[in-house]
């Protein structure tokens, strides 16, 4: 389990300056800006419409981001375009059986289709493809699992995922003189059930900081909010000695601290700009500065 907590002394100092400059209760500033920090981190955490982004954008919590996550899962499980140059990058980890049929082979290469007869099964088997009846391929017989359980599917999925939680390509195994794909063959019903279960987890990584955002009054999309009670916790006090702490538990993304740091730095910069704007406006009101034709604040002191 990986725990990632929001903690920034620089941002705390910036918030204190903002509260002092705006003459607003620090608790109100902590509540507003703490929510903005949590939400900014969630905007950067995957899935996002644009991969690799480190700047918070509203699209990071949009339905488009959710669809990006769901499409990535579908591609990994059942095939599709991937960012990989591997030979078998376009096929999925699982194959829908559909109307495909398996043929049982004896050592003497005599085929038996009658299931009432005794059959001797080898490690590989021939499958006649349902979508192209004239074509047959060899598969790893142990991966012919029409009614595999969710636990079996999940273990098989985890076995081939990389550190990013993705399956970039389907590997091959050499069985005697055959090279077969490490691909599990499952029924359509089993495939639909597992796909739905995995896609329902989209938004979990983002939801690690949802509890903190919600505590600060932020509104979040339902596909993220649904995981908030399991993905993270928050502690807060907006009265005397105000604070808010968000802890995301079990974040399954590489180097999660980089997302937290990016969100903190983004909000710190905005907070300090708010302080500068307030102080500049006050200086103008007091006559220590003036606004030129371009809207810039300039010193207005006698020579």
Rosetta silent file (secondary structure, phi, psi, omega in degrees, C-alpha in Angstrom):
SEQUENCE: XXXXXXXXXXXXXXXXXXXXXXXXXXXXXXXXXXXXXXXXXXXXXXXXXXXXXXXXXXXXXXXXXXXXXXXXXXXXXXXXXXXXXXXXXXXXXXXXXXXXXXXXXXXXXXXXXXXXXXXXXXXXXXXXXXXXXXXXXXXXXXXXXXXXXXXXXXXXXXXXXXXXXXXXXXXXXXXXXXXXXXXXXXXXXXXXXXXXXXXXXXXXXXXXXXXXXXXXXXXXXXXXXXXXXXXXXXXXXXXXXXXXXXXXXXXXXXXXXXXXXXXXXXXXXXXXXXXXXXXXXXXXXXXXXXXXXXXXXXXXXXX
SCORE:     score description
SCORE:     0.000 S_00000001
   1 L     0.000  137.852  178.795    0.000    0.000    0.000 S_00000001
   2 L  -115.756  124.494  176.329    1.226    3.494   -0.880 S_00000001
   3 E  -105.750  133.468  177.528    0.064    6.501    1.111 S_00000001
   4 E  -127.302  124.084 -178.095    0.448    9.988   -0.311 S_00000001
   5 E  -116.637  147.408  173.609   -0.362   13.012    1.812 S_00000001
   6 L   -80.100  124.268  178.380   -0.709   16.689    0.988 S_00000001
   7 L  -158.188  115.311 -177.780    1.806   18.645    3.015 S_00000001
   8 L  -147.906  111.978  178.354    3.412   21.918    1.957 S_00000001
   9 H   -70.001  -33.650  179.368    4.972   24.534    4.202 S_00000001
  10 H   -64.532  -43.321  179.344    5.433   26.883    1.227 S_00000001
  11 H   -68.322  -38.006  177.333    1.761   26.779    0.383 S_00000001
  12 H   -57.491  -44.413  179.879    0.839   27.217    4.050 S_00000001
  13 H   -63.692  -41.498  179.337    2.916   30.401    4.158 S_00000001
  14 H   -63.448  -38.210  179.568    1.299   31.651    0.938 S_00000001
  15 H   -68.517  -37.263  176.956   -2.171   31.026    2.391 S_00000001
  16 H   -64.490  -40.383  177.254   -1.301   32.925    5.563 S_00000001
  17 H   -64.012  -40.239 -179.866   -0.134   35.863    3.459 S_00000001
  18 H   -64.450  -45.070  179.468   -3.349   35.724    1.432 S_00000001
  19 H   -62.063  -41.258  179.738   -5.545   35.719    4.530 S_00000001
  20 H   -66.935  -44.470 -178.234   -3.583   38.632    5.990 S_00000001
  21 H   -66.992  -39.159 -177.942   -3.608   40.656    2.767 S_00000001
  22 H   -85.543   -9.018 -177.347   -7.316   40.055    2.118 S_00000001
  23 L    56.512   47.274  179.916   -8.197   40.506    5.815 S_00000001
  24 L  -119.601  147.386  178.642  -10.165   37.279    5.712 S_00000001
  25 L   -55.741  132.770 -176.648  -10.363   34.597    8.377 S_00000001
  26 H   -60.100  -34.408  179.704   -7.588   32.059    7.775 S_00000001
  27 H   -59.684  -39.051  178.709  -10.030   29.163    8.160 S_00000001
  28 H   -67.306  -38.692  178.786  -12.033   30.355    5.156 S_00000001
  29 H   -67.169  -43.408  178.918   -8.877   30.674    3.077 S_00000001
  30 H   -60.270  -42.618 -178.533   -7.693   27.199    4.119 S_00000001
  31 H   -64.182  -46.543 -177.887  -11.068   25.701    3.214 S_00000001
  32 H   -68.100  -50.970 -175.164  -11.208   27.316   -0.223 S_00000001
  33 H   -75.352  -30.235  175.349   -7.591   26.834   -1.241 S_00000001
  34 H   -63.112  -40.031  175.948   -7.289   23.380    0.337 S_00000001
  35 H   -65.163  -38.648  178.803  -10.158   22.249   -1.852 S_00000001
  36 H   -65.081  -37.954  178.487   -8.509   23.811   -4.887 S_00000001
  37 H   -63.682  -49.576 -179.074   -5.267   21.942   -4.167 S_00000001
  38 H   -60.113  -42.312 -178.450   -7.038   18.584   -3.842 S_00000001
  39 H   -68.507  -36.289  178.696   -9.034   19.195   -7.001 S_00000001
  40 H   -63.580  -41.031  178.597   -5.927   20.284   -8.930 S_00000001
  41 H   -63.854  -41.415  179.807   -4.157   17.038   -8.045 S_00000001
  42 H   -65.183  -31.278  178.321   -7.172   15.024   -9.170 S_00000001
  43 H   -66.733  -27.939 -177.757   -7.169   16.870  -12.502 S_00000001
  44 H   -88.799  -35.501 -178.277   -3.593   15.687  -13.159 S_00000001
  45 L   -60.052  142.543  179.244   -3.896   12.096  -11.947 S_00000001
  46 L   -68.439  151.602    5.574   -4.774    9.601  -14.698 S_00000001
  47 L   -86.120  150.180  174.361   -6.913    9.134  -16.616 S_00000001
  48 L  -134.954  153.562  178.610   -6.763   12.429  -18.491 S_00000001
  49 L   -59.362  -33.383  178.794   -7.685   13.240  -22.118 S_00000001
  50 L  -113.228  112.045 -177.339   -4.052   14.253  -22.729 S_00000001
  51 L   -68.344  146.643  175.557   -1.550   11.756  -21.359 S_00000001
  52 L    81.328    4.904 -178.760    1.520   12.979  -19.503 S_00000001
  53 L   -72.115  144.207  177.754    0.066   16.352  -18.543 S_00000001
  54 L  -122.456   10.507  178.088    1.366   18.009  -15.360 S_00000001
  55 L  -115.814  127.385 -178.440   -0.848   21.081  -15.440 S_00000001
  56 L   -60.723  131.169  175.305   -4.336   20.939  -13.909 S_00000001
  57 L  -136.472  147.797 -179.471   -7.107   21.311  -16.462 S_00000001
  58 H   -58.272  -27.378 -179.385  -10.843   20.989  -16.047 S_00000001
  59 H   -65.504  -17.262  178.921  -10.854   18.227  -18.658 S_00000001
  60 H   -67.540  -15.123  176.765   -9.050   16.009  -16.141 S_00000001
  61 H  -119.169   18.256 -177.425  -12.375   15.525  -14.348 S_00000001
  62 L   -88.294  169.307  175.660  -14.567   15.487  -17.450 S_00000001
  63 H   -63.923  -27.258  178.118  -16.525   12.618  -18.973 S_00000001
  64 H   -64.615  -37.203  177.073  -13.894   12.586  -21.705 S_00000001
  65 H   -66.554  -41.605  177.356  -11.275   11.639  -19.097 S_00000001
  66 H   -60.573  -45.531  179.487  -13.544    8.847  -17.825 S_00000001
  67 H   -63.826  -35.057  177.053  -14.028    7.554  -21.360 S_00000001
  68 H   -61.088  -43.717  178.499  -10.262    7.665  -21.900 S_00000001
  69 H   -65.433  -42.904 -179.747   -9.792    5.379  -18.904 S_00000001
  70 H   -66.311  -39.277  179.367  -12.543    3.000  -19.985 S_00000001
  71 H   -67.812  -35.890  178.098  -11.196    2.797  -23.536 S_00000001
  72 H   -63.892  -40.623  178.538   -7.688    2.063  -22.266 S_00000001
  73 H   -64.892  -46.015 -179.737   -9.044   -0.840  -20.216 S_00000001
  74 H   -61.174  -39.509  178.831  -11.047   -2.214  -23.147 S_00000001
  75 H   -64.355  -43.417  179.876   -7.969   -1.984  -25.375 S_00000001
  76 H   -64.201  -41.896 -173.958   -5.803   -3.842  -22.861 S_00000001
  77 H   -78.471  -41.566 -170.992   -8.358   -6.606  -22.315 S_00000001
  78 H  -127.240    7.617  173.322   -9.737   -7.178  -25.817 S_00000001
  79 L   101.441  155.978 -178.338   -7.450   -5.374  -28.237 S_00000001
  80 L   153.736 -176.467 -178.828   -7.159   -2.046  -29.965 S_00000001
  81 L   -73.887  133.523  177.211   -4.582    0.548  -30.831 S_00000001
  82 L  -130.922  159.276  176.118   -1.784    0.981  -28.300 S_00000001
  83 L   -86.074   71.959 -178.444    1.329    3.116  -28.106 S_00000001
  84 L  -150.881  141.844  178.017    3.651    0.174  -28.592 S_00000001
  85 L   -93.578    5.051 -178.934    5.774   -1.090  -31.439 S_00000001
  86 L   -64.678  151.034 -174.634    5.479   -4.690  -30.285 S_00000001
  87 L   -60.643  -38.964 -176.252    4.273   -7.209  -32.872 S_00000001
  88 L  -108.346   39.917 -178.611    1.176   -8.205  -30.901 S_00000001
  89 L   -77.751  -16.009 -175.434    0.289   -4.772  -29.544 S_00000001
  90 L   -93.728   -6.111  178.922   -3.099   -4.692  -31.300 S_00000001
  91 L  -103.800  159.875 -175.937   -4.596   -7.803  -29.686 S_00000001
  92 L   -95.729  170.458  179.751   -5.960   -8.061  -26.169 S_00000001
  93 L   -70.807  -25.780  178.948   -5.052  -10.161  -23.179 S_00000001
  94 E  -119.112  148.532  177.429   -8.406  -11.936  -23.474 S_00000001
  95 E  -122.089  126.730  175.061  -10.123  -13.332  -26.560 S_00000001
  96 E   -69.956  129.920 -178.828  -13.893  -13.686  -26.864 S_00000001
  97 L   -71.373  -43.494 -178.356  -14.695  -17.247  -27.929 S_00000001
  98 L    55.719 -124.267  179.580  -17.934  -16.369  -29.683 S_00000001
  99 L   -99.076   11.890  177.096  -18.630  -19.177  -32.176 S_00000001
 100 L   -67.893  151.096 -179.074  -15.029  -20.422  -32.233 S_00000001
 101 E  -130.322  147.479  179.270  -14.586  -24.102  -31.410 S_00000001
 102 E  -100.325  142.438  179.568  -11.736  -26.080  -29.931 S_00000001
 103 E  -112.845  133.693 -177.672  -10.587  -29.383  -31.444 S_00000001
 104 E   -96.447  135.263 -170.590   -9.145  -32.120  -29.252 S_00000001
 105 E  -121.539  134.258  173.930   -6.132  -33.951  -30.566 S_00000001
 106 L   -90.373  172.874  179.419   -4.680  -37.358  -29.687 S_00000001
 107 L   -61.548  -33.548  179.528   -1.015  -38.237  -29.973 S_00000001
 108 L   -80.355   10.217  177.447   -1.763  -39.926  -33.289 S_00000001
 109 L    64.179   26.236  173.517   -3.183  -36.573  -34.515 S_00000001
 110 L   -93.689  129.943 -175.981   -6.705  -37.996  -34.740 S_00000001
 111 E   -89.368  141.353  175.907   -9.310  -35.406  -33.837 S_00000001
 112 E  -123.810  125.109  176.931  -12.260  -36.146  -31.570 S_00000001
 113 L  -108.591  -13.117  179.346  -15.234  -33.850  -31.420 S_00000001
 114 L   -80.916  113.034 -175.565  -17.527  -36.211  -29.524 S_00000001
 115 L   -70.934  -10.501  179.276  -17.211  -35.186  -25.873 S_00000001
 116 L   -80.476  -13.363 -179.202  -18.474  -38.589  -24.713 S_00000001
 117 L   -92.801  154.789 -179.834  -15.278  -40.263  -25.893 S_00000001
 118 L   -73.627  135.732 -177.400  -12.051  -40.324  -23.961 S_00000001
 119 L  -127.682  142.396  173.500   -9.552  -37.745  -25.171 S_00000001
 120 L  -104.153  116.909 -174.043   -5.895  -37.264  -24.468 S_00000001
 121 L   -97.173  133.657  174.743   -5.151  -33.540  -24.272 S_00000001
 122 L   -93.193  179.195 -178.628   -1.788  -32.049  -25.095 S_00000001
 123 L   -69.457  -27.140  177.635   -0.506  -28.681  -23.845 S_00000001
 124 E  -112.736  160.496  179.216   -1.630  -26.982  -27.025 S_00000001
 125 E  -144.612  158.990  178.748   -4.908  -27.253  -28.897 S_00000001
 126 E   -96.255  132.990  176.414   -6.326  -26.183  -32.225 S_00000001
 127 E  -117.847  126.878  174.285   -9.090  -23.577  -32.329 S_00000001
 128 E   -91.665  121.048 -171.675  -11.191  -23.044  -35.430 S_00000001
 129 L   -70.305  132.801 -179.298  -12.064  -19.377  -35.558 S_00000001
 130 L   -71.126  -30.422 -177.588  -15.736  -18.506  -35.517 S_00000001
 131 L   -89.373   -3.824  178.054  -15.257  -15.289  -37.466 S_00000001
 132 L  -154.915   80.460 -168.860  -13.129  -17.001  -40.150 S_00000001
 133 L   -60.544  -21.804 -179.595  -14.088  -20.658  -40.380 S_00000001
 134 L   -79.941   -4.535 -175.708  -11.408  -21.492  -42.911 S_00000001
 135 L  -117.027  140.346  174.957   -8.717  -20.517  -40.440 S_00000001
 136 E  -133.615  152.823 -179.504   -7.498  -22.291  -37.315 S_00000001
 137 E  -134.688  162.588  175.501   -4.770  -21.416  -34.819 S_00000001
 138 E   -95.820  138.840  177.379   -2.895  -23.118  -31.985 S_00000001
 139 E  -130.592  164.378  172.796   -3.460  -21.937  -28.435 S_00000001
 140 E   -74.395  115.719 -171.588   -2.200  -22.825  -24.988 S_00000001
 141 H   -58.610  -35.169 -177.573   -4.866  -25.317  -23.901 S_00000001
 142 H   -67.710  -14.009  178.772   -4.849  -24.205  -20.274 S_00000001
 143 H   -93.264    6.266  172.719   -5.912  -20.725  -21.435 S_00000001
 144 E   -86.959   95.458 -171.839   -9.184  -22.039  -22.903 S_00000001
 145 L  -131.888   72.228 -176.470  -11.370  -20.892  -19.989 S_00000001
 146 L   -53.741  -40.096 -175.511  -14.932  -20.136  -21.159 S_00000001
 147 L  -114.965   40.976 -179.363  -16.340  -19.796  -17.624 S_00000001
 148 L   -60.346  144.337  178.929  -13.313  -18.422  -15.759 S_00000001
 149 L   -76.874  163.560  178.112  -14.072  -16.826  -12.396 S_00000001
 150 H   -61.011  -37.251  178.864  -13.474  -13.157  -11.697 S_00000001
 151 H   -64.216  -40.936  179.116  -10.592  -14.114   -9.413 S_00000001
 152 H   -66.258  -42.073  178.677   -8.950  -16.182  -12.142 S_00000001
 153 H   -64.197  -42.350 -178.925   -9.399  -13.375  -14.677 S_00000001
 154 H   -65.388  -42.559  179.194   -8.009  -10.800  -12.273 S_00000001
 155 H   -63.599  -40.297  178.112   -4.931  -12.896  -11.459 S_00000001
 156 H   -65.050  -41.424  178.571   -4.250  -13.441  -15.154 S_00000001
 157 H   -62.562  -48.822 -178.970   -4.671   -9.706  -15.792 S_00000001
 158 H   -62.632  -32.959 -177.401   -2.325   -8.708  -12.956 S_00000001
 159 H   -60.330  -32.420 -173.362    0.293  -11.189  -14.152 S_00000001
 160 H  -109.389    2.728  178.844    0.825   -9.295  -17.411 S_00000001
 161 L   -77.979  147.720  176.584    0.321   -5.679  -16.320 S_00000001
 162 L   -91.708 -173.345 -175.465    3.313   -3.331  -16.263 S_00000001
 163 L   -66.479  -15.993  177.775    4.159   -0.763  -13.567 S_00000001
 164 L   -91.910    1.902 -179.489    1.686    1.659  -15.124 S_00000001
 165 L    81.401   11.558 -177.083   -1.143   -0.845  -14.774 S_00000001
 166 L  -109.814  160.996  173.567   -1.308   -1.395  -18.554 S_00000001
 167 L  -113.171   93.104 -173.038   -0.852   -4.400  -20.829 S_00000001
 168 L   -68.585  -26.729  178.764    1.245   -2.932  -23.672 S_00000001
 169 L  -162.660  165.049  177.669    1.315   -6.162  -25.719 S_00000001
 170 L   -98.935  123.883 -177.432    0.502   -9.852  -25.499 S_00000001
 171 L   -78.831  174.985  178.443    3.539  -12.056  -24.990 S_00000001
 172 E  -125.001  152.143  173.793    4.179  -15.514  -26.463 S_00000001
 173 E  -120.482  145.894  177.255    5.152  -18.868  -24.985 S_00000001
 174 E  -100.388  117.715  179.419    7.050  -21.638  -26.772 S_00000001
 175 E  -118.659  100.683 -175.768    5.447  -25.059  -26.289 S_00000001
 176 L    63.679 -121.762  178.885    7.481  -27.670  -28.105 S_00000001
 177 L   -93.304    1.346 -177.244    7.547  -26.587  -31.739 S_00000001
 178 E  -101.262  142.954  168.596    4.636  -24.211  -31.281 S_00000001
 179 E  -110.563  119.831 -176.487    4.633  -20.546  -30.397 S_00000001
 180 E  -122.144  152.153 -179.788    1.349  -19.582  -28.795 S_00000001
 181 E   -79.832  141.771  175.769    0.015  -16.283  -27.497 S_00000001
 182 L   -81.097   74.101 -173.062   -0.425  -15.800  -23.753 S_00000001
 183 L  -133.074  128.760 -179.090   -4.068  -15.005  -24.296 S_00000001
 184 E   -91.487  132.767  179.705   -7.036  -16.391  -22.350 S_00000001
 185 E   -97.223  122.885 -174.866  -10.104  -17.471  -24.318 S_00000001
 186 E  -135.187  159.029  179.559  -13.376  -16.723  -22.527 S_00000001
 187 L   -70.057  162.426  179.866  -17.092  -16.690  -23.296 S_00000001
 188 H   -61.282  -40.139  179.679  -18.858  -13.460  -24.259 S_00000001
 189 H   -63.485  -42.999  177.939  -20.747  -13.417  -20.956 S_00000001
 190 H   -64.538  -39.986 -179.931  -17.555  -13.834  -18.943 S_00000001
 191 H   -63.937  -46.739 -178.937  -15.866  -11.126  -21.032 S_00000001
 192 H   -62.828  -40.628 -178.853  -18.699   -8.629  -20.554 S_00000001
 193 H   -64.111  -45.538 -177.768  -18.815   -9.264  -16.801 S_00000001
 194 H   -70.894  -39.296  177.877  -15.095   -8.743  -16.282 S_00000001
 195 H   -59.609  -45.129  179.632  -14.904   -5.693  -18.549 S_00000001
 196 H   -62.363  -40.536 -178.917  -17.726   -4.042  -16.623 S_00000001
 197 H   -65.229  -43.073 -178.040  -16.060   -4.836  -13.285 S_00000001
 198 H   -71.718  -41.872  179.916  -12.689   -3.378  -14.298 S_00000001
 199 H   -64.832  -26.639  179.346  -14.155   -0.284  -15.964 S_00000001
 200 L   -68.154  -12.981  179.456  -16.142    0.460  -12.797 S_00000001
 201 L   -87.601   -6.706  179.783  -12.808    1.159  -11.068 S_00000001
 202 L   -58.890  131.651 -178.471  -12.022    4.113  -13.343 S_00000001
 203 L   102.645   -7.725 -177.030  -11.572    7.205  -11.186 S_00000001
 204 L   -63.799  -43.461 -179.058  -10.171    5.374   -8.151 S_00000001
 205 L   -61.988  -42.195  179.250   -6.728    6.989   -8.396 S_00000001
 206 H   -65.144  -36.805 -173.608   -8.243   10.459   -8.624 S_00000001
 207 H   -69.434   -5.471  177.945  -10.603    9.760   -5.719 S_00000001
 208 H   -57.365  -31.355 -179.413   -7.694    9.468   -3.289 S_00000001
 209 H  -108.956   12.893 -179.913   -8.050   13.194   -2.605 S_00000001
 210 H   -67.208  -37.841 -179.015  -11.820   13.360   -3.055 S_00000001
 211 H   -60.093  -41.394  178.817  -12.472   13.202    0.689 S_00000001
 212 H   -67.360  -42.233 -179.970  -10.360   16.322    1.232 S_00000001
 213 H   -63.620  -43.210  179.973  -12.010   18.140   -1.683 S_00000001
 214 H   -65.106  -39.714  178.410  -15.508   17.261   -0.466 S_00000001
 215 H   -61.232  -27.520 -179.832  -14.651   18.399    3.071 S_00000001
 216 L   -92.328    6.798  176.109  -13.732   21.771    1.545 S_00000001
 217 L    86.577   13.648 -179.578  -17.048   22.028   -0.271 S_00000001
 218 L   -79.721  145.551  175.440  -15.838   21.098   -3.745 S_00000001
 219 L   -95.798  135.071 -177.456  -18.176   19.457   -6.233 S_00000001
 220 L  -128.184  152.240  177.906  -16.856   16.358   -8.009 S_00000001
 221 L   -66.474  151.813 -175.694  -18.185   14.191  -10.849 S_00000001
 222 H   -59.678  -35.077 -176.390  -20.022   11.036   -9.822 S_00000001
 223 H   -69.548  -16.814  173.259  -17.481    8.695  -11.466 S_00000001
 224 H   -96.171  -44.331 -176.755  -14.810   10.009   -9.087 S_00000001
 225 H   -60.150  -29.175 -177.249  -17.011   10.588   -6.046 S_00000001
 226 L   -61.970  -21.136 -178.889  -18.200    6.950   -6.055 S_00000001
 227 L  -101.590   -0.084 -168.354  -14.755    5.836   -4.819 S_00000001
 228 H   -60.175  -34.816 -176.011  -14.214    8.602   -2.248 S_00000001
 229 H   -75.822  -18.965 -178.534  -14.979    6.549    0.869 S_00000001
 230 H  -107.629  -21.302 -171.804  -12.491    3.806   -0.009 S_00000001
 231 H   -89.811  -17.689 -177.779   -9.734    5.661   -1.853 S_00000001
 232 E  -170.658  171.478  179.496   -8.676    8.204    0.763 S_00000001
 233 E  -133.858  161.866  179.421   -9.356    9.986    4.036 S_00000001
 234 E  -141.033  146.342  170.656   -9.339   13.579    5.213 S_00000001
 235 E  -129.076  143.391 -174.244   -8.979   15.407    8.508 S_00000001
 236 E  -159.179  159.445  174.078   -9.766   19.093    8.851 S_00000001
 237 E  -155.871  120.116 -177.948  -10.576   21.996   11.111 S_00000001
 238 L  -108.076   14.125  176.338  -11.628   25.392    9.767 S_00000001
 239 L   -95.080 -129.277  176.860  -11.946   27.068   13.164 S_00000001
 240 L   -67.307  141.509 -177.669   -9.038   28.025   15.420 S_00000001
 241 L    50.915   59.759 -173.773   -5.690   26.756   14.089 S_00000001
 242 L   -68.658  150.571  176.447   -7.273   25.678   10.793 S_00000001
 243 E  -163.597  161.843  169.556   -5.896   22.882    8.636 S_00000001
 244 E  -146.287  132.159  179.011   -6.938   20.269    6.102 S_00000001
 245 E  -126.792  128.151  176.095   -5.061   17.064    5.358 S_00000001
 246 E  -114.456  130.568  178.933   -5.877   14.679    2.539 S_00000001
 247 E  -123.775  119.500  176.632   -4.370   11.183    2.411 S_00000001
 248 E   -94.830  125.980 -177.943   -4.765    8.976   -0.652 S_00000001
 249 E  -106.052  140.836  174.983   -4.310    5.283    0.132 S_00000001
 250 L    59.475   47.275  176.446   -3.197    2.581   -2.245 S_00000001
 251 L   -75.835  117.796 -175.069   -2.533    4.831   -5.229 S_00000001
 252 L   -99.873   55.140  173.591   -1.597    2.473   -8.063 S_00000001
 253 L  -131.478  144.990 -179.482    0.299    4.904  -10.268 S_00000001
 254 L   -64.496  138.537  175.788    4.097    5.183  -10.520 S_00000001
 255 L    47.528   61.085 -177.276    5.668    7.994   -8.502 S_00000001
 256 L   -62.976  -23.132 -178.281    2.391    9.502   -7.237 S_00000001
 257 H   -62.762  -25.458 -179.238    4.260   12.263   -5.383 S_00000001
 258 H   -68.350  -31.365  176.824    5.016   14.006   -8.690 S_00000001
 259 H   -70.838  -40.087  178.826    1.303   14.605   -9.227 S_00000001
 260 H   -64.170  -46.844 -179.258    0.963   15.967   -5.703 S_00000001
 261 H   -61.011  -41.286 -179.821    3.976   18.259   -6.121 S_00000001
 262 H   -63.461  -41.388  178.906    2.663   19.563   -9.457 S_00000001
 263 H   -66.242  -40.802  179.093   -0.721   20.358   -7.926 S_00000001
 264 H   -63.921  -46.687 -178.731    0.837   22.095   -4.918 S_00000001
 265 H   -64.113  -37.783  179.207    3.163   24.242   -7.015 S_00000001
 266 H   -61.773  -47.580 -178.752    0.313   25.209   -9.333 S_00000001
 267 H   -72.974  -32.820  177.355   -1.893   26.417   -6.461 S_00000001
 268 H   -61.354  -43.554 -179.720    1.029   28.056   -4.645 S_00000001
 269 H   -63.276  -43.637  179.254    1.736   30.175   -7.728 S_00000001
 270 H   -65.078  -40.877 -179.306   -1.925   31.195   -8.054 S_00000001
 271 H   -62.624  -43.837  179.459   -2.161   32.032   -4.342 S_00000001
 272 H   -66.739  -32.716  175.264    0.870   34.312   -4.470 S_00000001
 273 H   -65.129  -36.735  177.245   -0.590   36.042   -7.542 S_00000001
 274 H   -63.895  -41.605  178.584   -3.734   36.704   -5.522 S_00000001
 275 H   -62.001  -47.630  179.775   -1.623   38.237   -2.745 S_00000001
 276 H   -59.929  -41.072 -179.103    0.230   40.452   -5.235 S_00000001
 277 H   -65.374  -41.157  179.625   -3.047   41.571   -6.812 S_00000001
 278 H   -65.323  -45.144 -179.459   -4.567   42.463   -3.450 S_00000001
 279 H   -66.084  -39.398  178.562   -1.493   44.385   -2.340 S_00000001
 280 H   -64.169  -42.457  179.551   -1.226   46.184   -5.695 S_00000001
 281 H   -64.390  -38.261  179.333   -4.880   47.199   -5.550 S_00000001
 282 H   -68.224  -38.073  179.062   -4.435   48.462   -2.010 S_00000001
 283 H   -63.272  -38.189  178.049   -1.360   50.448   -3.027 S_00000001
 284 H   -65.618  -43.615 -179.073   -3.382   52.122   -5.792 S_00000001
 285 H   -63.834  -31.673 -179.208   -6.176   52.973   -3.383 S_00000001
 286 H   -87.506   -5.041  177.920   -3.693   54.518   -0.956 S_00000001
 287 L    88.468    5.085  179.564   -2.030   56.547   -3.709 S_00000001
 288 L   -83.006  -11.113 -178.962    1.323   54.722   -3.584 S_00000001
 289 E  -147.341  164.964  178.207    0.801   53.328   -7.065 S_00000001
 290 E  -139.548  160.688  179.556   -1.110   54.048  -10.242 S_00000001
 291 E  -104.503  124.071 -178.715   -2.448   52.045  -13.167 S_00000001
 292 L   -82.528 -176.865 -176.685   -1.068   52.991  -16.590 S_00000001
 293 L   -63.451  -24.281 -179.943   -2.908   52.802  -19.916 S_00000001
 294 L   -89.050    1.417  179.297   -1.892   49.170  -20.384 S_00000001
 295 L    87.280    7.606  179.861   -3.363   48.189  -17.030 S_00000001
 296 L   -86.757  144.410  177.779   -0.004   47.775  -15.306 S_00000001
 297 E   -87.818  124.019 -179.186    0.480   48.924  -11.723 S_00000001
 298 E  -124.816  154.977  178.357    3.373   51.377  -11.411 S_00000001
 299 E   -62.944  141.792 -177.357    4.922   53.232   -8.523 S_00000001
 300 L  -128.177   54.820 -177.975    3.398   56.664   -7.958 S_00000001
 301 L  -104.986  144.887  178.783    5.911   58.329   -5.666 S_00000001
 302 L   -63.511  146.633 -179.960    7.161   61.901   -6.042 S_00000001
 303 L   -69.506    0.000    0.000   10.589   62.329   -7.586 S_00000001
